[in-house]
Amino acid sequence: MLGAAIGDIIGSRFEFKNYRGKDFELFTSASHFTDDTICTVAVSEWVVGGCRYDLNTIMQKWCRRYPSPMGAYGVRFNEWIWSENPQPYLSWGNGSAMRVSAIGWAFDKLTDVLNFAHDSAAITHNHPEGIKGAQATAAAIFWARTGESKTFIRQNIADYFEYDLSATCDEIRPNYAFDESCQGTVPQAITAFLESENFEDAIRLAVSLGGDSDTLTAITGSIAEAYYRGIPQRILEPTLQILPDEMVEMLLKINTSSRY
């Protein structure tokens, strides 16, 4: 379950220097994991434990272990990380969506996916838009891994979550700017997946849109991995060299049935 981490790493160098094309090197010396991957690993540990343990404690543990990632934590989330009594702060930011992917893989019923996606978001992002972004991302992963078509995914994302997916990537790209919100990131990330031809193409499309590149591409990568049934080896290998072993180990504990 490395799709989100790969999207994060590849998108990281474009976050504040957007590139509106698909013709770029996937990995360079400037490619690093960010808070997106760290938080994804934390949710993965929670899921591996059956979602029985305190996610606040798990999230704080991982974020304190990696206190200065590339693409530093947001101000409010950083305060939450070091709080002795962490409380949600009504965020609608896209952080709830970029960390949720394990939940889309872990459960066999949509109701469970939606409920646990809600719970994973609500420790910090308890605004309705923060909850919705996490649920929409997890649902898209669930539908993708269970064999639903892109047409089904598009229609059900629109029906369940009222996201407008009518604009194409070519229509989004010219005027799309940096946006930290779920409502300004999740629909665009899903659209990049829907228009893609394969896993790599999904990543390249997501980067080409601009915006909050690491998070947008992490979301796209998490859905694309589920739909395309794995990650090409030439993309997987550089990722394994960049990520700490303990992160890889935790992400691979999620049963994705992918080809690693």
PyRosetta script that sets phi, psi and omega in degrees:
from pyrosetta import init, pose_from_sequence

init()
pose = pose_from_sequence("MLGAAIGDIIGSRFEFKNYRGKDFELFTSASHFTDDTICTVAVSEWVVGGCRYDLNTIMQKWCRRYPSPMGAYGVRFNEWIWSENPQPYLSWGNGSAMRVSAIGWAFDKLTDVLNFAHDSAAITHNHPEGIKGAQATAAAIFWARTGESKTFIRQNIADYFEYDLSATCDEIRPNYAFDESCQGTVPQAITAFLESENFEDAIRLAVSLGGDSDTLTAITGSIAEAYYRGIPQRILEPTLQILPDEMVEMLLKINTSSRY")
pose.set_psi(1, 67.1)
pose.set_omega(1, -173.8)
pose.set_phi(2, -110.6)
pose.set_psi(2, 3.4)
pose.set_omega(2, -175.7)
pose.set_phi(3, -58.3)
pose.set_psi(3, -42.6)
pose.set_omega(3, 180.0)
pose.set_phi(4, -66.6)
pose.set_psi(4, -41.5)
pose.set_omega(4, 179.6)
pose.set_phi(5, -64.2)
pose.set_psi(5, -40.8)
pose.set_omega(5, 178.5)
pose.set_phi(6, -63.1)
pose.set_psi(6, -45.9)
pose.set_omega(6, 177.2)
pose.set_phi(7, -59.7)
pose.set_psi(7, -41.6)
pose.set_omega(7, 178.3)
pose.set_phi(8, -60.8)
pose.set_psi(8, -48.9)
pose.set_omega(8, -177.3)
pose.set_phi(9, -64.0)
pose.set_psi(9, -47.1)
pose.set_omega(9, -178.1)
pose.set_phi(10, -68.6)
pose.set_psi(10, -37.9)
pose.set_omega(10, -179.4)
pose.set_phi(11, -77.5)
pose.set_psi(11, -15.2)
pose.set_omega(11, -170.4)
pose.set_phi(12, -58.9)
pose.set_psi(12, -40.8)
pose.set_omega(12, -175.2)
pose.set_phi(13, -78.5)
pose.set_psi(13, -5.3)
pose.set_omega(13, 179.7)
pose.set_phi(14, -106.1)
pose.set_psi(14, 1.8)
pose.set_omega(14, -172.7)
pose.set_phi(15, -59.0)
pose.set_psi(15, -45.0)
pose.set_omega(15, -179.6)
pose.set_phi(16, -112.3)
pose.set_psi(16, 13.2)
pose.set_omega(16, 177.0)
pose.set_phi(17, -145.3)
pose.set_psi(17, 70.6)
pose.set_omega(17, -174.3)
pose.set_phi(18, -59.6)
pose.set_psi(18, 146.1)
pose.set_omega(18, 175.3)
pose.set_phi(19, -125.7)
pose.set_psi(19, 119.2)
pose.set_omega(19, -171.2)
pose.set_phi(20, -92.7)
pose.set_psi(20, 38.4)
pose.set_omega(20, 177.9)
pose.set_phi(21, -141.3)
pose.set_psi(21, 175.2)
pose.set_omega(21, -179.3)
pose.set_phi(22, -106.7)
pose.set_psi(22, -3.3)
pose.set_omega(22, -174.6)
pose.set_phi(23, -96.3)
pose.set_psi(23, 76.4)
pose.set_omega(23, -180.0)
pose.set_phi(24, -139.5)
pose.set_psi(24, 158.6)
pose.set_omega(24, 174.2)
pose.set_phi(25, -69.4)
pose.set_psi(25, 134.9)
pose.set_omega(25, -178.8)
pose.set_phi(26, -68.5)
pose.set_psi(26, -41.4)
pose.set_omega(26, -177.1)
pose.set_phi(27, -128.8)
pose.set_psi(27, 134.1)
pose.set_omega(27, 172.2)
pose.set_phi(28, -136.2)
pose.set_psi(28, -178.2)
pose.set_omega(28, 178.2)
pose.set_phi(29, -66.2)
pose.set_psi(29, -14.7)
pose.set_omega(29, 179.3)
pose.set_phi(30, -90.9)
pose.set_psi(30, 1.1)
pose.set_omega(30, -177.9)
pose.set_phi(31, -86.0)
pose.set_psi(31, 121.9)
pose.set_omega(31, -177.5)
pose.set_phi(32, -142.2)
pose.set_psi(32, 157.5)
pose.set_omega(32, 171.2)
pose.set_phi(33, -78.0)
pose.set_psi(33, 155.0)
pose.set_omega(33, -179.0)
pose.set_phi(34, -125.4)
pose.set_psi(34, -165.6)
pose.set_omega(34, 177.4)
pose.set_phi(35, -59.2)
pose.set_psi(35, -25.4)
pose.set_omega(35, 179.5)
pose.set_phi(36, -59.1)
pose.set_psi(36, -46.4)
pose.set_omega(36, -179.6)
pose.set_phi(37, -69.9)
pose.set_psi(37, -42.4)
pose.set_omega(37, -179.2)
pose.set_phi(38, -58.2)
pose.set_psi(38, -45.7)
pose.set_omega(38, -179.2)
pose.set_phi(39, -70.9)
pose.set_psi(39, -33.1)
pose.set_omega(39, 175.1)
pose.set_phi(40, -62.6)
pose.set_psi(40, -41.1)
pose.set_omega(40, 177.8)
pose.set_phi(41, -62.9)
pose.set_psi(41, -40.8)
pose.set_omega(41, 179.8)
pose.set_phi(42, -62.1)
pose.set_psi(42, -46.3)
pose.set_omega(42, 178.5)
pose.set_phi(43, -64.3)
pose.set_psi(43, -35.1)
pose.set_omega(43, 177.8)
pose.set_phi(44, -61.8)
pose.set_psi(44, -42.9)
pose.set_omega(44, 177.6)
pose.set_phi(45, -61.9)
pose.set_psi(45, -41.4)
pose.set_omega(45, 177.9)
pose.set_phi(46, -59.7)
pose.set_psi(46, -43.8)
pose.set_omega(46, -179.9)
pose.set_phi(47, -67.3)
pose.set_psi(47, -42.0)
pose.set_omega(47, 178.5)
pose.set_phi(48, -58.1)
pose.set_psi(48, -33.8)
pose.set_omega(48, 177.5)
pose.set_phi(49, -82.9)
pose.set_psi(49, 11.0)
pose.set_omega(49, 178.8)
pose.set_phi(50, 76.1)
pose.set_psi(50, 18.0)
pose.set_omega(50, -178.9)
pose.set_phi(51, 58.3)
pose.set_psi(51, 27.7)
pose.set_omega(51, -177.9)
pose.set_phi(52, -91.4)
pose.set_psi(52, -21.8)
pose.set_omega(52, -173.6)
pose.set_phi(53, -97.9)
pose.set_psi(53, 170.4)
pose.set_omega(53, -174.4)
pose.set_phi(54, -75.0)
pose.set_psi(54, 112.9)
pose.set_omega(54, -179.1)
pose.set_phi(55, -66.0)
pose.set_psi(55, -32.2)
pose.set_omega(55, 176.1)
pose.set_phi(56, -54.2)
pose.set_psi(56, -49.3)
pose.set_omega(56, -177.3)
pose.set_phi(57, -64.4)
pose.set_psi(57, -42.9)
pose.set_omega(57, -179.7)
pose.set_phi(58, -65.1)
pose.set_psi(58, -44.9)
pose.set_omega(58, -179.4)
pose.set_phi(59, -63.4)
pose.set_psi(59, -44.9)
pose.set_omega(59, 178.2)
pose.set_phi(60, -61.5)
pose.set_psi(60, -39.8)
pose.set_omega(60, -179.4)
pose.set_phi(61, -58.8)
pose.set_psi(61, -50.3)
pose.set_omega(61, -177.4)
pose.set_phi(62, -68.7)
pose.set_psi(62, -41.2)
pose.set_omega(62, -178.0)
pose.set_phi(63, -70.3)
pose.set_psi(63, -33.5)
pose.set_omega(63, 175.1)
pose.set_phi(64, -71.4)
pose.set_psi(64, -30.2)
pose.set_omega(64, 178.2)
pose.set_phi(65, -69.1)
pose.set_psi(65, -30.8)
pose.set_omega(65, 178.3)
pose.set_phi(66, -124.5)
pose.set_psi(66, 76.7)
pose.set_omega(66, -170.0)
pose.set_phi(67, -78.9)
pose.set_psi(67, -14.0)
pose.set_omega(67, -175.2)
pose.set_phi(68, -134.1)
pose.set_psi(68, 63.6)
pose.set_omega(68, -179.9)
pose.set_phi(69, -72.5)
pose.set_psi(69, 159.0)
pose.set_omega(69, 169.5)
pose.set_phi(70, -60.9)
pose.set_psi(70, 136.5)
pose.set_omega(70, -172.7)
pose.set_phi(71, 72.2)
pose.set_psi(71, 69.2)
pose.set_omega(71, -168.7)
pose.set_phi(72, -56.3)
pose.set_psi(72, 159.2)
pose.set_omega(72, 177.6)
pose.set_phi(73, -59.8)
pose.set_psi(73, 147.7)
pose.set_omega(73, 173.8)
pose.set_phi(74, -63.9)
pose.set_psi(74, 159.5)
pose.set_omega(74, -173.8)
pose.set_phi(75, -59.0)
pose.set_psi(75, -50.1)
pose.set_omega(75, -176.8)
pose.set_phi(76, -68.2)
pose.set_psi(76, -38.7)
pose.set_omega(76, 179.5)
pose.set_phi(77, -68.4)
pose.set_psi(77, -36.9)
pose.set_omega(77, 177.8)
pose.set_phi(78, -63.1)
pose.set_psi(78, -39.7)
pose.set_omega(78, 175.6)
pose.set_phi(79, -62.4)
pose.set_psi(79, -40.3)
pose.set_omega(79, 179.2)
pose.set_phi(80, -62.4)
pose.set_psi(80, -42.3)
pose.set_omega(80, -178.2)
pose.set_phi(81, -56.3)
pose.set_psi(81, -39.4)
pose.set_omega(81, -172.9)
pose.set_phi(82, -100.1)
pose.set_psi(82, 5.5)
pose.set_omega(82, 179.8)
pose.set_phi(83, -75.1)
pose.set_psi(83, 143.7)
pose.set_omega(83, 174.6)
pose.set_phi(84, -78.3)
pose.set_psi(84, -19.5)
pose.set_omega(84, 178.9)
pose.set_phi(85, -137.3)
pose.set_psi(85, 73.1)
pose.set_omega(85, -172.8)
pose.set_phi(86, -65.1)
pose.set_psi(86, 132.5)
pose.set_omega(86, -179.5)
pose.set_phi(87, -128.1)
pose.set_psi(87, 149.5)
pose.set_omega(87, 176.5)
pose.set_phi(88, -63.6)
pose.set_psi(88, 152.6)
pose.set_omega(88, -174.3)
pose.set_phi(89, -129.8)
pose.set_psi(89, 31.0)
pose.set_omega(89, 172.0)
pose.set_phi(90, 57.0)
pose.set_psi(90, 41.3)
pose.set_omega(90, 179.9)
pose.set_phi(91, -82.2)
pose.set_psi(91, 140.7)
pose.set_omega(91, 170.8)
pose.set_phi(92, -108.4)
pose.set_psi(92, 17.2)
pose.set_omega(92, -176.5)
pose.set_phi(93, -70.8)
pose.set_psi(93, 163.3)
pose.set_omega(93, -175.6)
pose.set_phi(94, -77.4)
pose.set_psi(94, 0.9)
pose.set_omega(94, 177.1)
pose.set_phi(95, -61.6)
pose.set_psi(95, -29.3)
pose.set_omega(95, 179.3)
pose.set_phi(96, -69.0)
pose.set_psi(96, -31.0)
pose.set_omega(96, -178.1)
pose.set_phi(97, -83.5)
pose.set_psi(97, -34.3)
pose.set_omega(97, -175.6)
pose.set_phi(98, -74.0)
pose.set_psi(98, -17.5)
pose.set_omega(98, -175.7)
pose.set_phi(99, -103.8)
pose.set_psi(99, -0.3)
pose.set_omega(99, -164.5)
pose.set_phi(100, -91.0)
pose.set_psi(100, -5.2)
pose.set_omega(100, -164.3)
pose.set_phi(101, -57.4)
pose.set_psi(101, -35.3)
pose.set_omega(101, -179.0)
pose.set_phi(102, -56.4)
pose.set_psi(102, -33.1)
pose.set_omega(102, -177.2)
pose.set_phi(103, -69.3)
pose.set_psi(103, -35.0)
pose.set_omega(103, 176.5)
pose.set_phi(104, -64.5)
pose.set_psi(104, -24.2)
pose.set_omega(104, 178.9)
pose.set_phi(105, -90.3)
pose.set_psi(105, -26.0)
pose.set_omega(105, -161.8)
pose.set_phi(106, -86.7)
pose.set_psi(106, -20.5)
pose.set_omega(106, -170.7)
pose.set_phi(107, -121.0)
pose.set_psi(107, 151.5)
pose.set_omega(107, -174.9)
pose.set_phi(108, -101.2)
pose.set_psi(108, -0.6)
pose.set_omega(108, 177.0)
pose.set_phi(109, -124.9)
pose.set_psi(109, 137.6)
pose.set_omega(109, -179.5)
pose.set_phi(110, -60.0)
pose.set_psi(110, -37.3)
pose.set_omega(110, -179.1)
pose.set_phi(111, -61.3)
pose.set_psi(111, -38.8)
pose.set_omega(111, 177.0)
pose.set_phi(112, -66.5)
pose.set_psi(112, -42.1)
pose.set_omega(112, 178.2)
pose.set_phi(113, -57.8)
pose.set_psi(113, -47.4)
pose.set_omega(113, -178.1)
pose.set_phi(114, -66.9)
pose.set_psi(114, -40.5)
pose.set_omega(114, -178.6)
pose.set_phi(115, -66.5)
pose.set_psi(115, -45.2)
pose.set_omega(115, -178.4)
pose.set_phi(116, -75.5)
pose.set_psi(116, -29.1)
pose.set_omega(116, 173.0)
pose.set_phi(117, -63.6)
pose.set_psi(117, -41.5)
pose.set_omega(117, 174.9)
pose.set_phi(118, -56.5)
pose.set_psi(118, -48.7)
pose.set_omega(118, -176.1)
pose.set_phi(119, -66.4)
pose.set_psi(119, -36.0)
pose.set_omega(119, 179.8)
pose.set_phi(120, -67.1)
pose.set_psi(120, -33.9)
pose.set_omega(120, 179.2)
pose.set_phi(121, -77.3)
pose.set_psi(121, -39.6)
pose.set_omega(121, -166.6)
pose.set_phi(122, -67.3)
pose.set_psi(122, -15.1)
pose.set_omega(122, 177.8)
pose.set_phi(123, -64.3)
pose.set_psi(123, -23.2)
pose.set_omega(123, 178.0)
pose.set_phi(124, -134.3)
pose.set_psi(124, -48.5)
pose.set_omega(124, -170.9)
pose.set_phi(125, -99.1)
pose.set_psi(125, 69.8)
pose.set_omega(125, -176.2)
pose.set_phi(126, -91.7)
pose.set_psi(126, 9.8)
pose.set_omega(126, 170.1)
pose.set_phi(127, -70.8)
pose.set_psi(127, 145.5)
pose.set_omega(127, -179.9)
pose.set_phi(128, -52.6)
pose.set_psi(128, -36.1)
pose.set_omega(128, 179.2)
pose.set_phi(129, -71.9)
pose.set_psi(129, -33.2)
pose.set_omega(129, 175.9)
pose.set_phi(130, -66.4)
pose.set_psi(130, -41.3)
pose.set_omega(130, 176.8)
pose.set_phi(131, -64.6)
pose.set_psi(131, -46.7)
pose.set_omega(131, -177.1)
pose.set_phi(132, -61.9)
pose.set_psi(132, -40.8)
pose.set_omega(132, 180.0)
pose.set_phi(133, -62.1)
pose.set_psi(133, -40.9)
pose.set_omega(133, 177.7)
pose.set_phi(134, -67.0)
pose.set_psi(134, -44.0)
pose.set_omega(134, -178.5)
pose.set_phi(135, -65.9)
pose.set_psi(135, -40.9)
pose.set_omega(135, -179.7)
pose.set_phi(136, -64.4)
pose.set_psi(136, -41.7)
pose.set_omega(136, 178.8)
pose.set_phi(137, -65.0)
pose.set_psi(137, -46.6)
pose.set_omega(137, 179.8)
pose.set_phi(138, -63.8)
pose.set_psi(138, -39.8)
pose.set_omega(138, 178.9)
pose.set_phi(139, -65.1)
pose.set_psi(139, -41.5)
pose.set_omega(139, 178.5)
pose.set_phi(140, -61.2)
pose.set_psi(140, -40.9)
pose.set_omega(140, 177.4)
pose.set_phi(141, -64.4)
pose.set_psi(141, -45.6)
pose.set_omega(141, 179.2)
pose.set_phi(142, -57.7)
pose.set_psi(142, -48.8)
pose.set_omega(142, -179.5)
pose.set_phi(143, -66.0)
pose.set_psi(143, -38.4)
pose.set_omega(143, 179.8)
pose.set_phi(144, -64.9)
pose.set_psi(144, -43.8)
pose.set_omega(144, -176.3)
pose.set_phi(145, -75.6)
pose.set_psi(145, -19.1)
pose.set_omega(145, 179.4)
pose.set_phi(146, -96.7)
pose.set_psi(146, 12.2)
pose.set_omega(146, 169.0)
pose.set_phi(147, 90.0)
pose.set_psi(147, 12.4)
pose.set_omega(147, 178.2)
pose.set_phi(148, -73.0)
pose.set_psi(148, 152.9)
pose.set_omega(148, -178.5)
pose.set_phi(149, -77.8)
pose.set_psi(149, 164.5)
pose.set_omega(149, 175.6)
pose.set_phi(150, -64.3)
pose.set_psi(150, -35.2)
pose.set_omega(150, 177.1)
pose.set_phi(151, -61.6)
pose.set_psi(151, -43.8)
pose.set_omega(151, 177.3)
pose.set_phi(152, -61.6)
pose.set_psi(152, -46.6)
pose.set_omega(152, -177.8)
pose.set_phi(153, -62.5)
pose.set_psi(153, -46.3)
pose.set_omega(153, 179.7)
pose.set_phi(154, -57.5)
pose.set_psi(154, -49.2)
pose.set_omega(154, -175.6)
pose.set_phi(155, -66.1)
pose.set_psi(155, -41.0)
pose.set_omega(155, -176.6)
pose.set_phi(156, -75.6)
pose.set_psi(156, -32.4)
pose.set_omega(156, 172.8)
pose.set_phi(157, -62.5)
pose.set_psi(157, -42.6)
pose.set_omega(157, 178.6)
pose.set_phi(158, -65.8)
pose.set_psi(158, -41.6)
pose.set_omega(158, -176.6)
pose.set_phi(159, -72.0)
pose.set_psi(159, -46.8)
pose.set_omega(159, -176.4)
pose.set_phi(160, -72.7)
pose.set_psi(160, -41.0)
pose.set_omega(160, -167.2)
pose.set_phi(161, -115.9)
pose.set_psi(161, -3.1)
pose.set_omega(161, 176.7)
pose.set_phi(162, 57.8)
pose.set_psi(162, 35.1)
pose.set_omega(162, 171.4)
pose.set_phi(163, -85.8)
pose.set_psi(163, 136.0)
pose.set_omega(163, 177.7)
pose.set_phi(164, -85.4)
pose.set_psi(164, 110.2)
pose.set_omega(164, -179.6)
pose.set_phi(165, -109.1)
pose.set_psi(165, 25.2)
pose.set_omega(165, -175.0)
pose.set_phi(166, -78.9)
pose.set_psi(166, -26.7)
pose.set_omega(166, -178.7)
pose.set_phi(167, -77.0)
pose.set_psi(167, 139.2)
pose.set_omega(167, 176.1)
pose.set_phi(168, -83.8)
pose.set_psi(168, 167.9)
pose.set_omega(168, 176.2)
pose.set_phi(169, -59.2)
pose.set_psi(169, -40.4)
pose.set_omega(169, 179.1)
pose.set_phi(170, -63.6)
pose.set_psi(170, -30.5)
pose.set_omega(170, 178.4)
pose.set_phi(171, -81.1)
pose.set_psi(171, -32.5)
pose.set_omega(171, 179.6)
pose.set_phi(172, -72.1)
pose.set_psi(172, -44.1)
pose.set_omega(172, -165.7)
pose.set_phi(173, -54.7)
pose.set_psi(173, -47.5)
pose.set_omega(173, -171.6)
pose.set_phi(174, -61.0)
pose.set_psi(174, -35.1)
pose.set_omega(174, -173.4)
pose.set_phi(175, -115.6)
pose.set_psi(175, 7.5)
pose.set_omega(175, -177.1)
pose.set_phi(176, -80.1)
pose.set_psi(176, 127.9)
pose.set_omega(176, -176.9)
pose.set_phi(177, -119.4)
pose.set_psi(177, 172.0)
pose.set_omega(177, 179.5)
pose.set_phi(178, -55.4)
pose.set_psi(178, 129.4)
pose.set_omega(178, -176.6)
pose.set_phi(179, -147.2)
pose.set_psi(179, 118.3)
pose.set_omega(179, -177.4)
pose.set_phi(180, -90.2)
pose.set_psi(180, -0.7)
pose.set_omega(180, -175.6)
pose.set_phi(181, -84.1)
pose.set_psi(181, 155.9)
pose.set_omega(181, 171.8)
pose.set_phi(182, -62.2)
pose.set_psi(182, -46.1)
pose.set_omega(182, -175.4)
pose.set_phi(183, -66.5)
pose.set_psi(183, -18.8)
pose.set_omega(183, 178.3)
pose.set_phi(184, -105.5)
pose.set_psi(184, 9.9)
pose.set_omega(184, -179.3)
pose.set_phi(185, -131.2)
pose.set_psi(185, -46.5)
pose.set_omega(185, -173.5)
pose.set_phi(186, -63.6)
pose.set_psi(186, -47.1)
pose.set_omega(186, 178.8)
pose.set_phi(187, -59.8)
pose.set_psi(187, -38.8)
pose.set_omega(187, -179.7)
pose.set_phi(188, -67.6)
pose.set_psi(188, -40.0)
pose.set_omega(188, 178.5)
pose.set_phi(189, -64.9)
pose.set_psi(189, -42.2)
pose.set_omega(189, 178.8)
pose.set_phi(190, -65.1)
pose.set_psi(190, -39.7)
pose.set_omega(190, 178.5)
pose.set_phi(191, -61.1)
pose.set_psi(191, -41.4)
pose.set_omega(191, 177.5)
pose.set_phi(192, -59.8)
pose.set_psi(192, -42.9)
pose.set_omega(192, 175.7)
pose.set_phi(193, -61.2)
pose.set_psi(193, -48.2)
pose.set_omega(193, -174.9)
pose.set_phi(194, -60.6)
pose.set_psi(194, -33.0)
pose.set_omega(194, -178.4)
pose.set_phi(195, -87.9)
pose.set_psi(195, -7.4)
pose.set_omega(195, -173.0)
pose.set_phi(196, -75.9)
pose.set_psi(196, 159.4)
pose.set_omega(196, 178.3)
pose.set_phi(197, -102.5)
pose.set_psi(197, -21.5)
pose.set_omega(197, 179.7)
pose.set_phi(198, -164.0)
pose.set_psi(198, -179.0)
pose.set_omega(198, -176.4)
pose.set_phi(199, -60.6)
pose.set_psi(199, -49.4)
pose.set_omega(199, -178.6)
pose.set_phi(200, -62.0)
pose.set_psi(200, -40.9)
pose.set_omega(200, 179.5)
pose.set_phi(201, -62.8)
pose.set_psi(201, -36.6)
pose.set_omega(201, 177.5)
pose.set_phi(202, -61.3)
pose.set_psi(202, -44.2)
pose.set_omega(202, 179.1)
pose.set_phi(203, -63.5)
pose.set_psi(203, -45.1)
pose.set_omega(203, -178.9)
pose.set_phi(204, -64.8)
pose.set_psi(204, -41.2)
pose.set_omega(204, 177.3)
pose.set_phi(205, -61.9)
pose.set_psi(205, -44.1)
pose.set_omega(205, -178.7)
pose.set_phi(206, -62.1)
pose.set_psi(206, -45.8)
pose.set_omega(206, 177.5)
pose.set_phi(207, -59.2)
pose.set_psi(207, -41.2)
pose.set_omega(207, -174.4)
pose.set_phi(208, -65.0)
pose.set_psi(208, -18.8)
pose.set_omega(208, 179.8)
pose.set_phi(209, -73.3)
pose.set_psi(209, -25.1)
pose.set_omega(209, -175.9)
pose.set_phi(210, 87.2)
pose.set_psi(210, -145.2)
pose.set_omega(210, 179.0)
pose.set_phi(211, 72.0)
pose.set_psi(211, -148.3)
pose.set_omega(211, 178.3)
pose.set_phi(212, -82.4)
pose.set_psi(212, 80.1)
pose.set_omega(212, -161.4)
pose.set_phi(213, -60.2)
pose.set_psi(213, -42.4)
pose.set_omega(213, -176.5)
pose.set_phi(214, -66.3)
pose.set_psi(214, -42.0)
pose.set_omega(214, -178.5)
pose.set_phi(215, -73.0)
pose.set_psi(215, -44.5)
pose.set_omega(215, 178.6)
pose.set_phi(216, -58.6)
pose.set_psi(216, -44.3)
pose.set_omega(216, -177.6)
pose.set_phi(217, -73.1)
pose.set_psi(217, -30.9)
pose.set_omega(217, 174.0)
pose.set_phi(218, -62.2)
pose.set_psi(218, -43.7)
pose.set_omega(218, 179.1)
pose.set_phi(219, -64.7)
pose.set_psi(219, -47.0)
pose.set_omega(219, 178.1)
pose.set_phi(220, -59.6)
pose.set_psi(220, -45.4)
pose.set_omega(220, -178.7)
pose.set_phi(221, -61.8)
pose.set_psi(221, -36.2)
pose.set_omega(221, -179.0)
pose.set_phi(222, -67.0)
pose.set_psi(222, -36.3)
pose.set_omega(222, 178.8)
pose.set_phi(223, -76.7)
pose.set_psi(223, -42.4)
pose.set_omega(223, -177.6)
pose.set_phi(224, -62.5)
pose.set_psi(224, -39.5)
pose.set_omega(224, 177.9)
pose.set_phi(225, -57.8)
pose.set_psi(225, -43.3)
pose.set_omega(225, -178.7)
pose.set_phi(226, -66.9)
pose.set_psi(226, -40.6)
pose.set_omega(226, -176.0)
pose.set_phi(227, -73.7)
pose.set_psi(227, -43.1)
pose.set_omega(227, -175.6)
pose.set_phi(228, -89.3)
pose.set_psi(228, 5.0)
pose.set_omega(228, 172.3)
pose.set_phi(229, 61.5)
pose.set_psi(229, 46.2)
pose.set_omega(229, 173.5)
pose.set_phi(230, 129.7)
pose.set_psi(230, -173.4)
pose.set_omega(230, -173.2)
pose.set_phi(231, -130.9)
pose.set_psi(231, 132.5)
pose.set_omega(231, 177.6)
pose.set_phi(232, -57.1)
pose.set_psi(232, 141.7)
pose.set_omega(232, -176.1)
pose.set_phi(233, -59.1)
pose.set_psi(233, -36.1)
pose.set_omega(233, -177.5)
pose.set_phi(234, -70.7)
pose.set_psi(234, -15.4)
pose.set_omega(234, 173.2)
pose.set_phi(235, -95.3)
pose.set_psi(235, -34.9)
pose.set_omega(235, -179.5)
pose.set_phi(236, -65.6)
pose.set_psi(236, -44.5)
pose.set_omega(236, -173.4)
pose.set_phi(237, -60.6)
pose.set_psi(237, -48.1)
pose.set_omega(237, 176.7)
pose.set_phi(238, -61.8)
pose.set_psi(238, -32.4)
pose.set_omega(238, 178.1)
pose.set_phi(239, -63.0)
pose.set_psi(239, -44.1)
pose.set_omega(239, -179.3)
pose.set_phi(240, -65.2)
pose.set_psi(240, -26.0)
pose.set_omega(240, 177.6)
pose.set_phi(241, -77.2)
pose.set_psi(241, -27.2)
pose.set_omega(241, -177.6)
pose.set_phi(242, -86.2)
pose.set_psi(242, -39.0)
pose.set_omega(242, -175.1)
pose.set_phi(243, -78.9)
pose.set_psi(243, 141.3)
pose.set_omega(243, 171.3)
pose.set_phi(244, -60.0)
pose.set_psi(244, 146.9)
pose.set_omega(244, -177.7)
pose.set_phi(245, -56.9)
pose.set_psi(245, -37.5)
pose.set_omega(245, -177.0)
pose.set_phi(246, -67.2)
pose.set_psi(246, -28.5)
pose.set_omega(246, 175.9)
pose.set_phi(247, -72.7)
pose.set_psi(247, -45.1)
pose.set_omega(247, 178.7)
pose.set_phi(248, -58.8)
pose.set_psi(248, -45.8)
pose.set_omega(248, -179.2)
pose.set_phi(249, -58.4)
pose.set_psi(249, -43.3)
pose.set_omega(249, -178.3)
pose.set_phi(250, -69.3)
pose.set_psi(250, -42.4)
pose.set_omega(250, -179.2)
pose.set_phi(251, -65.3)
pose.set_psi(251, -34.2)
pose.set_omega(251, -178.4)
pose.set_phi(252, -81.0)
pose.set_psi(252, -4.3)
pose.set_omega(252, 174.6)
pose.set_phi(253, -75.6)
pose.set_psi(253, -18.6)
pose.set_omega(253, 176.0)
pose.set_phi(254, -76.7)
pose.set_psi(254, 129.0)
pose.set_omega(254, -178.6)
pose.set_phi(255, -77.4)
pose.set_psi(255, 100.2)
pose.set_omega(255, -179.2)
pose.set_phi(256, -101.1)
pose.set_psi(256, -13.0)
pose.set_omega(256, -173.5)
pose.set_phi(257, 54.7)
pose.set_psi(257, 24.8)
pose.set_omega(257, 177.4)
pose.set_phi(258, -83.9)
pose.set_psi(258, 167.6)
pose.set_omega(258, -175.2)
pose.set_phi(259, -92.8)
pose.set_psi(259, 89.1)
pose.set_omega(259, 177.5)
pose.set_phi(260, -108.5)
pose.dump_pdb("model.pdb")
